[in-house]
Protein backbone atom coordinates (compact mmCIF):
# COMPACT_ATOMS: atom_id res chain seq x y z
CA UNK A 1 0.00 0.00 0.00
CA UNK A 2 1.21 3.48 -0.84
CA UNK A 3 0.16 6.98 0.28
CA UNK A 4 1.24 10.05 -1.73
CA UNK A 5 1.25 13.74 -0.86
CA UNK A 6 2.17 16.54 -3.28
CA UNK A 7 3.61 20.04 -2.82
CA UNK A 8 5.04 19.35 0.67
CA UNK A 9 7.25 22.26 1.79
CA UNK A 10 10.03 22.45 4.37
CA UNK A 11 9.24 25.92 5.83
CA UNK A 12 12.57 27.18 4.45
CA UNK A 13 14.59 25.23 7.00
CA UNK A 14 16.74 22.40 5.65
CA UNK A 15 15.17 19.76 7.86
CA UNK A 16 12.24 17.36 7.93
CA UNK A 17 11.29 15.13 10.86
CA UNK A 18 9.24 11.94 10.71
CA UNK A 19 7.50 10.50 13.72
CA UNK A 20 4.56 10.14 16.05
CA UNK A 21 4.32 13.76 17.22
CA UNK A 22 2.27 12.89 20.29
CA UNK A 23 5.02 10.47 21.31
CA UNK A 24 7.47 13.37 20.90
CA UNK A 25 5.32 15.44 23.30
CA UNK A 26 5.45 12.59 25.83
CA UNK A 27 9.23 12.30 25.37
CA UNK A 28 9.53 16.04 26.07
CA UNK A 29 7.38 15.79 29.19
CA UNK A 30 9.01 12.65 30.60
CA UNK A 31 12.48 14.12 30.17
CA UNK A 32 11.60 17.60 31.48
CA UNK A 33 12.67 19.29 28.24
CA UNK A 34 11.96 22.96 27.47
CA UNK A 35 9.45 24.23 24.89
CA UNK A 36 12.34 25.15 22.58
CA UNK A 37 13.14 21.61 21.47
CA UNK A 38 15.08 22.96 18.50
CA UNK A 39 17.66 24.53 20.81
CA UNK A 40 17.56 21.54 23.15
CA UNK A 41 18.13 19.03 20.35
CA UNK A 42 21.05 20.99 18.87
CA UNK A 43 22.82 21.77 22.17
CA UNK A 44 22.40 18.54 24.18
CA UNK A 45 22.23 14.82 23.52
CA UNK A 46 18.42 14.68 23.90
CA UNK A 47 17.89 14.82 20.12
CA UNK A 48 20.15 11.80 19.68
CA UNK A 49 18.23 10.01 22.44
CA UNK A 50 14.93 10.79 20.69
CA UNK A 51 16.31 9.17 17.52
CA UNK A 52 17.71 6.14 19.40
CA UNK A 53 14.38 5.63 21.19
CA UNK A 54 12.48 5.72 17.87
CA UNK A 55 10.63 8.95 18.66
CA UNK A 56 11.74 10.86 15.55
CA UNK A 57 13.66 10.26 12.36
CA UNK A 58 15.60 13.38 11.23
CA UNK A 59 16.22 14.27 7.59
CA UNK A 60 18.92 16.91 7.06
CA UNK A 61 20.00 18.77 3.94
CA UNK A 62 16.48 19.41 2.63
CA UNK A 63 16.51 21.99 -0.17
CA UNK A 64 13.70 24.55 -0.30
CA UNK A 65 11.58 22.79 -2.96
CA UNK A 66 8.06 21.42 -3.21
CA UNK A 67 8.28 17.65 -2.64
CA UNK A 68 6.19 14.61 -3.30
CA UNK A 69 6.17 12.58 -0.09
CA UNK A 70 5.31 8.89 -0.24
CA UNK A 71 4.71 6.38 2.52
CA UNK A 72 5.02 2.79 1.28
CA UNK A 73 4.05 -0.07 3.54
CA UNK A 74 6.07 -2.57 1.51
CA UNK A 75 9.06 -2.38 -0.81
CA UNK A 76 7.08 -3.84 -3.72
CA UNK A 77 5.01 -0.68 -4.06
CA UNK A 78 7.93 1.73 -3.62
CA UNK A 79 7.65 4.40 -6.33
CA UNK A 80 11.33 5.39 -6.30
CA UNK A 81 12.32 1.78 -7.01
CA UNK A 82 10.11 1.60 -10.12
CA UNK A 83 11.53 1.94 -13.65
CA UNK A 84 11.64 5.57 -14.78
CA UNK A 85 12.23 6.96 -11.28
CA UNK A 86 15.53 8.55 -10.34
CA UNK A 87 16.83 7.26 -7.01
CA UNK A 88 19.55 9.50 -5.49
CA UNK A 89 19.62 8.43 -1.84
CA UNK A 90 18.77 5.12 -0.17
CA UNK A 91 19.35 4.79 3.57
CA UNK A 92 18.17 2.02 5.86
CA UNK A 93 18.53 1.19 9.52
CA UNK A 94 16.08 3.75 10.90
CA UNK A 95 13.50 2.81 13.52
CA UNK A 96 10.28 4.52 14.57
CA UNK A 97 7.92 3.78 17.41
CA UNK A 98 4.22 4.50 16.94
CA UNK A 99 2.03 4.79 20.04
CA UNK A 100 -0.77 7.07 18.80
CA UNK A 101 -1.71 5.34 15.52
CA UNK A 102 -0.17 8.01 13.27
CA UNK A 103 3.11 8.98 11.66
CA UNK A 104 3.63 12.40 10.12
CA UNK A 105 6.32 14.35 8.34
CA UNK A 106 6.76 17.78 9.90
CA UNK A 107 9.24 20.62 9.81
CA UNK A 108 11.83 21.90 12.23
CA UNK A 109 9.80 25.04 13.02
CA UNK A 110 7.37 23.15 15.27
CA UNK A 111 10.30 22.32 17.55
CA UNK A 112 11.11 25.99 18.17
CA UNK A 113 8.02 26.45 20.34
CA UNK A 114 6.79 22.91 21.05
CA UNK A 115 3.81 23.32 23.37
CA UNK A 116 0.52 21.47 23.65
CA UNK A 117 -1.16 24.37 21.85
CA UNK A 118 1.25 24.47 18.89
CA UNK A 119 1.11 20.68 18.61
CA UNK A 120 -2.70 20.80 18.71
CA UNK A 121 -2.73 23.51 16.04
CA UNK A 122 -0.42 21.41 13.86
CA UNK A 123 -2.58 18.30 14.30
CA UNK A 124 -5.65 20.36 13.34
CA UNK A 125 -3.91 21.61 10.17
CA UNK A 126 -2.95 18.03 9.32
CA UNK A 127 -6.63 17.11 9.21
CA UNK A 128 -6.81 19.11 5.99
CA UNK A 129 -6.35 17.39 2.65
CA UNK A 130 -2.88 16.52 1.32
CA UNK A 131 -0.96 16.71 4.61
CA UNK A 132 1.81 14.09 5.04
CA UNK A 133 0.29 11.98 7.81
CA UNK A 134 -0.83 8.35 7.76
CA UNK A 135 -2.56 6.06 10.18
CA UNK A 136 -0.59 3.02 11.34
CA UNK A 137 -0.97 0.32 13.94
CA UNK A 138 0.95 1.01 17.13
CA UNK A 139 4.33 -0.68 17.42
CA UNK A 140 7.86 -0.58 16.04
CA UNK A 141 8.62 0.12 12.39
CA UNK A 142 11.84 -0.35 10.48
CA UNK A 143 12.16 2.57 8.05
CA UNK A 144 14.10 2.86 4.83
CA UNK A 145 14.40 6.38 3.40
CA UNK A 146 14.53 6.88 -0.37
CA UNK A 147 15.05 10.24 -2.04
CA UNK A 148 15.13 11.19 -5.70
CA UNK A 149 12.52 11.99 -8.32
CA UNK A 150 9.38 10.35 -9.69
CA UNK A 151 7.95 11.07 -13.11
CA UNK A 152 4.53 12.75 -12.94
CA UNK A 153 2.78 14.25 -15.99
CA UNK A 154 6.03 14.25 -17.98
CA UNK A 155 8.04 16.06 -15.28
CA UNK A 156 10.33 14.75 -12.57
CA UNK A 157 9.22 15.76 -9.07
CA UNK A 158 11.66 15.78 -6.12
CA UNK A 159 10.46 12.96 -3.88
CA UNK A 160 10.99 11.49 -0.45
CA UNK A 161 9.71 8.00 0.16
CA UNK A 162 9.52 6.13 3.44
CA UNK A 163 9.25 2.35 3.33
CA UNK A 164 7.78 1.27 6.66
CA UNK A 165 7.91 -2.35 7.75
CA UNK A 166 6.22 -3.43 10.96
CA UNK A 167 8.41 -5.31 13.43
CA UNK A 168 7.59 -7.17 16.62
CA UNK A 169 10.42 -5.34 18.35
CA UNK A 170 13.35 -3.10 17.58
CA UNK A 171 16.48 -4.88 16.46
CA UNK A 172 19.65 -3.17 17.60
CA UNK A 173 21.97 -2.33 14.75
CA UNK A 174 24.77 0.13 14.18
CA UNK A 175 23.73 3.74 14.82
CA UNK A 176 22.51 5.66 11.79
CA UNK A 177 24.08 8.87 10.54
CA UNK A 178 21.57 11.48 11.70
CA UNK A 179 23.48 14.26 9.91
CA UNK A 180 23.35 12.56 6.50
CA UNK A 181 22.32 15.17 3.91
CA UNK A 182 19.37 14.08 1.76
CA UNK A 183 20.05 16.91 -0.68
CA UNK A 184 17.98 16.99 -3.86
CA UNK A 185 18.14 19.79 -6.36
CA UNK A 186 15.42 21.23 -8.56
CA UNK A 187 17.36 20.12 -11.66
CA UNK A 188 17.03 16.39 -10.91
CA UNK A 189 15.92 15.37 -14.38
C-alpha positions in Angstrom: 0.0 0.0 0.0 1.2 3.5 -0.8 0.2 7.0 0.3 1.2 10.0 -1.7 1.2 13.7 -0.9 2.2 16.5 -3.3 3.6 20.0 -2.8 5.0 19.4 0.7 7.3 22.3 1.8 10.0 22.5 4.4 9.2 25.9 5.8 12.6 27.2 4.5 14.6 25.2 7.0 16.7 22.4 5.6 15.2 19.8 7.9 12.2 17.4 7.9 11.3 15.1 10.9 9.2 11.9 10.7 7.5 10.5 13.7 4.6 10.1 16.1 4.3 13.8 17.2 2.3 12.9 20.3 5.0 10.5 21.3 7.5 13.4 20.9 5.3 15.4 23.3 5.4 12.6 25.8 9.2 12.3 25.4 9.5 16.0 26.1 7.4 15.8 29.2 9.0 12.6 30.6 12.5 14.1 30.2 11.6 17.6 31.5 12.7 19.3 28.2 12.0 23.0 27.5 9.4 24.2 24.9 12.3 25.2 22.6 13.1 21.6 21.5 15.1 23.0 18.5 17.7 24.5 20.8 17.6 21.5 23.2 18.1 19.0 20.3 21.1 21.0 18.9 22.8 21.8 22.2 22.4 18.5 24.2 22.2 14.8 23.5 18.4 14.7 23.9 17.9 14.8 20.1 20.2 11.8 19.7 18.2 10.0 22.4 14.9 10.8 20.7 16.3 9.2 17.5 17.7 6.1 19.4 14.4 5.6 21.2 12.5 5.7 17.9 10.6 8.9 18.7 11.7 10.9 15.6 13.7 10.3 12.4 15.6 13.4 11.2 16.2 14.3 7.6 18.9 16.9 7.1 20.0 18.8 3.9 16.5 19.4 2.6 16.5 22.0 -0.2 13.7 24.6 -0.3 11.6 22.8 -3.0 8.1 21.4 -3.2 8.3 17.7 -2.6 6.2 14.6 -3.3 6.2 12.6 -0.1 5.3 8.9 -0.2 4.7 6.4 2.5 5.0 2.8 1.3 4.1 -0.1 3.5 6.1 -2.6 1.5 9.1 -2.4 -0.8 7.1 -3.8 -3.7 5.0 -0.7 -4.1 7.9 1.7 -3.6 7.7 4.4 -6.3 11.3 5.4 -6.3 12.3 1.8 -7.0 10.1 1.6 -10.1 11.5 1.9 -13.7 11.6 5.6 -14.8 12.2 7.0 -11.3 15.5 8.5 -10.3 16.8 7.3 -7.0 19.5 9.5 -5.5 19.6 8.4 -1.8 18.8 5.1 -0.2 19.3 4.8 3.6 18.2 2.0 5.9 18.5 1.2 9.5 16.1 3.7 10.9 13.5 2.8 13.5 10.3 4.5 14.6 7.9 3.8 17.4 4.2 4.5 16.9 2.0 4.8 20.0 -0.8 7.1 18.8 -1.7 5.3 15.5 -0.2 8.0 13.3 3.1 9.0 11.7 3.6 12.4 10.1 6.3 14.4 8.3 6.8 17.8 9.9 9.2 20.6 9.8 11.8 21.9 12.2 9.8 25.0 13.0 7.4 23.1 15.3 10.3 22.3 17.6 11.1 26.0 18.2 8.0 26.4 20.3 6.8 22.9 21.1 3.8 23.3 23.4 0.5 21.5 23.7 -1.2 24.4 21.8 1.2 24.5 18.9 1.1 20.7 18.6 -2.7 20.8 18.7 -2.7 23.5 16.0 -0.4 21.4 13.9 -2.6 18.3 14.3 -5.7 20.4 13.3 -3.9 21.6 10.2 -2.9 18.0 9.3 -6.6 17.1 9.2 -6.8 19.1 6.0 -6.3 17.4 2.7 -2.9 16.5 1.3 -1.0 16.7 4.6 1.8 14.1 5.0 0.3 12.0 7.8 -0.8 8.4 7.8 -2.6 6.1 10.2 -0.6 3.0 11.3 -1.0 0.3 13.9 1.0 1.0 17.1 4.3 -0.7 17.4 7.9 -0.6 16.0 8.6 0.1 12.4 11.8 -0.3 10.5 12.2 2.6 8.1 14.1 2.9 4.8 14.4 6.4 3.4 14.5 6.9 -0.4 15.1 10.2 -2.0 15.1 11.2 -5.7 12.5 12.0 -8.3 9.4 10.4 -9.7 8.0 11.1 -13.1 4.5 12.8 -12.9 2.8 14.2 -16.0 6.0 14.3 -18.0 8.0 16.1 -15.3 10.3 14.8 -12.6 9.2 15.8 -9.1 11.7 15.8 -6.1 10.5 13.0 -3.9 11.0 11.5 -0.4 9.7 8.0 0.2 9.5 6.1 3.4 9.3 2.4 3.3 7.8 1.3 6.7 7.9 -2.4 7.8 6.2 -3.4 11.0 8.4 -5.3 13.4 7.6 -7.2 16.6 10.4 -5.3 18.4 13.4 -3.1 17.6 16.5 -4.9 16.5 19.7 -3.2 17.6 22.0 -2.3 14.8 24.8 0.1 14.2 23.7 3.7 14.8 22.5 5.7 11.8 24.1 8.9 10.5 21.6 11.5 11.7 23.5 14.3 9.9 23.3 12.6 6.5 22.3 15.2 3.9 19.4 14.1 1.8 20.0 16.9 -0.7 18.0 17.0 -3.9 18.1 19.8 -6.4 15.4 21.2 -8.6 17.4 20.1 -11.7 17.0 16.4 -10.9 15.9 15.4 -14.4 
